[in-house]
Amino acid sequence: MKKYLFLMILPLFFLASCAPAEKENPFFSEFDTPFGVPPFDLIENEHFEPAILEGISQQEAEIQAIIDNPAPPNFENTIAALDYSGEMLGRVLRVFYNFNSSLISPEIEQIAQNMSPKLSNHSDNIRLNLDLFARVKAVHDQRHELGLNNEQMRLLTETFKGFERSGANLPPEQQERLREINADLSMLTLRFGQNVLAETNAFRMVVEDEEDLAGLPETSIEAAADLAAREGMEGKWAFSLQNPSLMPFLYNAENRELRKKMQQAHIMRGNNDNEYNNRENLARIANLRLERARMMGYDNHADFSLEETMAGSTETVMNFVDQVWEPAIALAREEAEMLQQMIYEDGHDFQLEQWDWRYYAERVRRQKYDLDEQEVRQYFELNTVRDGIFDIVEKLWGLQFVERPDVPKYHEEVQVFEVLEADGSHVGILYMDFHPRDSKRPGAWMSSYRSQRVDPDGRFVHPVITIVCNFSPPSATRPALLTYDEMTTFFHEFGHALHGLLSDVTYPSLAGTAVARDFVELPSQVMENWANEPEVMRTFALHYESREPMPDALMDRIVESAHFNQGFATVEFLMSTYLDMEYHTIEEPFAEDMLDQASIIVERETIEKYDMIPEINYRWSSTHFQHIFSGGYAAGYYSYLWSGLLDADAYEAFRETGDVFDQETARSFRENILERGNTKDAMEMYVNFRGREPIIEPLLRQRGLMR
């Protein structure tokens, strides 16, 4: 999801050292492949469970060796040894977790269910191990006398804090309950995501009458015909809930009832009183998070979670969000009146509804700016945009990208590139997986098959990074043509990839994107600014047939329309932000007999509390809100907006030089942000780059919210 998560940062105990060999299972030995990437051509689903169990066993032995070490605890034999433990487990889990998002099958889902409680228990066995914690605490107690460098001190502090926040100081009876909570949460969050995927894949709206396609672009009609034909419905048109099918329909279809059907199917995922119902799952998740937070001494989950973020507290987050909400809702009300007027001008007397907004907004956009998405996307052919991004990154940091057909890949559609420095030295490997399929969850994200680190022998380990998206696929007659939003999403995810690729730290758990949740979106969102820079866009916005650059007149209209419909976009996002905070600031659990109704009540009360307008729905309704119920953003969905504050302010640093490719500013951004991982406090890193803390005015200007 653009703004939808980059996938998983593996916990500390999933990363680093040693493994015996067993030739028939590729995970039982070092990968003998170009650049040490996973041997996807050898990996079978049946390999995962035995490899995970062996990885757990190996790390248990490594942890016991740390505990049994007769030497007094010090940084190397305790903190570093812990951080480097679990090499085999990390190797297999990185592949497995990526498969469980981008190459899903019934077998993979069953393995996830089988292994989830075992992995939760393994995690607890480490973080609740009193003997291990005693050694960690002993090192922490003498930290000022050890002569540690800054990165070592950061790792020690984060490790000690991680044990405390995982319950190491709790009495035994509470630790036992904490284990139960963690095990239950691991299964509930897994089930929540599986249900959303199942509901997404199950829906088809089949159109038999060609008149019902009125208004749809030719590309959407062709894609719907292809989908219907693949599913044995030749001569009909099938639409799915994948964004490349859903969004063009909502923006363009003249048939209001079918727009309603698509929009309602989208927002009702996980809320259909069937086997994939998520209402009770999410309420139990919220209750368990509350119980765990109270056990740790906090009033609610948000207070517990936000303590470890750049914002630092629930109060700071809410004050920030409220600052943006006020101008955004005022603008959205004006936009709603404008759309309602167009409905009247069309001779209709119905009131604007959620399934009308995108359709009439697109009508107004075409009328006001003479801007047609289908015209625009002809200039955003996927591979041309990709090459444009490569060129931008080369201008900023000298990076080069060389396609590597010799490198194994997990799906035939995946592209693989070696990333090189300007001097030709190796940086890492980048996988890119662009189009929807039933085996891939919705959204867009970045993840890794190997994170950067320096191993215990002093060898620099280069990262293996992946970008996974759900962009409009090619058709029988056209290459993959991206919408404007898909184009900026590509830039967004590439920013995450750079954060992983350019990491230059020593210890695994501090590398790359393993940073505060509300800081991690800075590298991704700042990249979108180059996507929206007219002079830059001209270098990659080339017509897919003629290869002619986008005409200046069209470029000007895009720039002029930059703030159009921003009230809607910001309010839609903030509605889900408030919803997230409502679930995670509860201080009493949802009653057992109300679990099935909790989400209905919370959504209604949130709308009333913030005086939300009925013409806009939550960007993510409760029952398919994967960011917070299965994706790691609980009490953290605001972080996209917080990172927006950072990225708007950071890009101003480039603008202030008069050159958006200013080499000194780019060097500073790389050295202070992209390379540093979590080796410093997030605000400290930002101030080192910018020279001051961020201010909100650039964000409000960027979104057209300053009056």
Secondary structure, 3 states (H helix, E strand, C coil): CCCCCCCCCCCHHHCCCCCCCCCCCHHHCCCCCHHHCCCCCCCCHHHHHHHHHHHHHHHHHHHHHHHHCCCCCCHHHHHHHHHHCCHHHHHHHHHHHHHHHHCCCHHHHHHHHHHHHHHHHHHHHHHCCHHHHHHHHHHHHCHHHCCCCHHHHHHHHHHHHHHHHCCCCCCHHHHHHHHHHHHHHHHHHHHHHHHHHHHHHHCCEEECCHHHHCCCCHHHHHHHHHHHHHCCCCCCEEECCCHHHHHHHHHHCCCHHHHHHHHHHHHCCCCCCCCCCCHHHHHHHHHHHHHHHHHCCCCCHHHHHHCCCCCCCHHHHHHHHHHHHHHHHHHHHHHHHHHHHHHHHCCCCCCCCHHHHHHHHHHHHHHHHCCCHHHHHCCEEHHHHHHHHHHHHHHHHCCEEEECCCCCCCCCCCEEEEEECCCCCEEEEEEEECCCCCCCCCCCEEEEEECCEECCCCCEECCEEEEECCCCCCCCCCCCECCHHHHHHHHHHHHHHHHHHCCCCCCHHHCCCCCCCCCCCHHHHHHHHHHCCHHHHCCCCECCCCCCECCHHHHHHHHHCCCCCHHHHHHHHHHHHHHHHHHHCCCCCCCHHHHHHHHHHHHHHHHHHCCCCCCCCCCCCHHHCHHHHCCCCCCCCCHHHHHHHHHHHHHHHHHHCCCCCCHHHHHHHHHHHHCCCCCCCHHHHHHHHHCCCCCCHHHHHHCCCCC
